[in-house]
Amino acid sequence: MRDIIIAIVCGIVCGWLDLFSYKLRQRFSQLSTCCLLLMLACLGAKIGCDRELLRNLALMGGQSLVLALAIMSGSAVTVHFLGRLFAQETAVLSGDGEEKGQVGRPDYTMTHKVGAAIVVGIVLGFLVLDTGARETLDKVLLSALTVMVFLAGIDIGTNRHLLAKICTPRNILLVLTLPL
């Protein structure tokens, strides 16, 4: 936890000092996405390499799997309909759709990437890794999370208006008292 806090504080400071160019900060978004997909693949690999968990999955997780699929399906349907409902407003705000002449379908690319990362992780964990790899996967997970938090800190530090909203005396007091 200490590493995560240090990473976000360092990111905020780097963003505040404007140490990175705008073009480089745009690349950070891609790096953050890669870190997220790596984390999901590692989580999938941890599931895949745990043979006992896989053997007992039907016993332990049948109902959980049905519930999770129902929740994910409900979320996907809701996002789909809300995306269609607000597609025109979103296109106008972002400047898309005006030149293309079409306002439309939500982009599910990230959803597909997330699902693929988890499935690939499970398959690789099952076929390639054993339970001894779990410690290494934990280190990779923590490293990717630290990078993501650092990059989020840069975004927060760059956006001084957002930083001013976050760093109110009330919020600082709340952050300091919560651990107590």
C-alpha positions in Angstrom: 0.0 0.0 0.0 2.9 2.3 0.8 4.2 1.9 -2.8 0.8 2.8 -4.3 0.6 6.0 -2.1 4.1 7.0 -3.1 3.3 6.3 -6.8 0.2 8.5 -6.8 2.0 11.3 -4.9 4.9 11.2 -7.3 2.6 11.2 -10.2 0.7 14.2 -8.9 3.9 16.1 -8.3 5.2 15.2 -11.8 1.9 16.4 -13.3 1.9 19.6 -11.2 5.4 20.4 -12.4 4.3 19.6 -16.0 7.4 17.4 -16.6 5.9 15.5 -19.5 4.8 16.9 -22.9 1.2 16.7 -24.0 2.1 14.2 -26.7 3.8 11.9 -24.1 0.9 12.2 -21.7 -1.4 11.0 -24.5 0.8 7.9 -24.8 0.4 7.3 -21.1 -3.2 6.5 -21.7 -2.2 3.7 -23.9 0.4 2.5 -21.3 -2.3 2.6 -18.7 -4.6 0.4 -20.8 -1.7 -2.0 -21.4 -1.2 -2.2 -17.6 -4.9 -2.8 -17.0 -4.9 -5.7 -19.6 -1.7 -7.1 -18.1 -3.3 -7.1 -14.6 -6.4 -8.8 -15.9 -4.3 -11.4 -17.7 -2.3 -12.1 -14.5 -5.5 -12.5 -12.5 -6.7 -14.9 -15.2 -3.4 -16.8 -15.0 -3.7 -17.1 -11.3 -7.0 -18.8 -11.8 -5.7 -21.0 -14.6 -2.7 -22.2 -12.7 -4.6 -23.2 -9.6 -5.6 -26.7 -10.5 -7.5 -27.3 -7.3 -9.6 -24.2 -7.8 -10.4 -25.3 -11.4 -11.3 -28.8 -10.2 -13.7 -27.4 -7.6 -15.0 -24.6 -9.7 -18.4 -26.3 -10.3 -18.9 -26.8 -6.6 -17.6 -23.4 -5.4 -18.6 -21.2 -8.2 -21.5 -22.5 -10.2 -24.0 -20.1 -8.6 -21.4 -17.3 -8.5 -20.7 -17.8 -12.2 -24.4 -17.5 -13.0 -24.8 -14.4 -10.8 -21.7 -12.8 -12.3 -22.8 -13.5 -15.9 -26.3 -12.1 -15.1 -24.7 -8.9 -13.6 -22.3 -8.5 -16.6 -25.1 -9.1 -19.1 -27.4 -6.6 -17.3 -24.6 -4.1 -17.3 -23.8 -4.6 -21.0 -27.5 -4.3 -22.0 -27.8 -1.1 -19.9 -24.7 0.4 -21.3 -25.8 -0.5 -24.8 -29.2 1.2 -24.4 -27.8 4.2 -22.6 -25.1 4.5 -25.3 -27.8 4.5 -28.0 -29.9 7.0 -26.0 -27.0 9.4 -25.5 -25.1 8.7 -28.7 -26.1 11.9 -30.5 -25.2 14.1 -27.5 -21.9 12.4 -27.0 -21.1 12.7 -30.7 -21.9 16.4 -30.7 -19.8 17.0 -27.6 -16.8 15.1 -28.9 -17.1 16.5 -32.5 -17.6 13.0 -34.0 -20.5 12.1 -36.1 -20.8 15.6 -37.7 -18.3 14.9 -40.4 -19.0 11.3 -40.7 -22.8 11.8 -41.0 -23.6 9.0 -38.6 -24.2 8.8 -35.0 -24.2 5.4 -33.7 -23.1 2.3 -32.1 -21.2 2.2 -28.9 -17.6 1.0 -29.2 -17.1 -2.3 -27.4 -13.5 -2.6 -28.2 -12.3 -2.2 -24.6 -14.9 -4.7 -23.4 -13.6 -7.3 -25.9 -10.0 -6.6 -24.9 -10.8 -7.1 -21.2 -12.6 -10.3 -21.9 -9.8 -11.6 -24.1 -7.1 -10.7 -21.5 -8.9 -12.7 -18.8 -9.4 -15.7 -21.1 -5.9 -15.6 -22.4 -4.6 -15.4 -18.8 -6.7 -18.4 -17.7 -5.6 -20.5 -20.7 -1.9 -19.6 -20.3 -2.1 -20.2 -16.6 -3.6 -23.6 -17.2 -1.3 -24.7 -20.0 2.0 -23.1 -19.0 2.1 -22.1 -15.3 2.0 -24.0 -12.1 1.1 -22.7 -8.6 4.7 -21.7 -8.0 4.2 -18.8 -10.5 1.6 -17.2 -8.3 4.2 -15.1 -6.4 5.6 -13.8 -9.7 2.1 -13.0 -10.9 1.5 -11.1 -7.7 4.6 -9.0 -8.3 3.6 -8.3 -11.9 0.1 -7.3 -10.7 1.5 -4.9 -8.1 4.0 -3.4 -10.6 1.3 -2.8 -13.2 -1.0 -1.3 -10.6 1.8 1.0 -9.4 2.4 2.2 -12.9 -1.3 2.8 -13.4 -1.6 4.8 -10.2 1.4 6.9 -11.1 -0.1 7.7 -14.5 -3.4 8.6 -12.9 -1.5 10.8 -10.5 0.1 12.6 -13.5 -3.4 13.2 -14.9 -4.6 14.6 -11.5 -1.6 16.8 -11.1 -1.9 18.2 -14.6 -5.6 19.1 -14.0 -5.1 21.8 -11.4 -8.9 22.5 -11.3 -9.5 18.9 -10.3 -6.6 19.0 -7.8 -8.1 22.1 -6.2 -11.4 20.3 -5.8 -9.7 17.2 -4.3 -7.3 19.0 -1.9 -9.9 20.9 0.2 -9.2 21.0 4.0 -12.2 18.7 4.6 -11.0 16.1 2.2 -7.4 16.2 3.5 -8.8 15.8 7.1 -10.9 12.9 5.9 -8.0 11.2 4.2 -5.9 11.6 7.4 -8.6 10.4 9.8 -9.8 7.4 7.8 -6.8 5.1 8.7 -7.4 5.9 12.4 
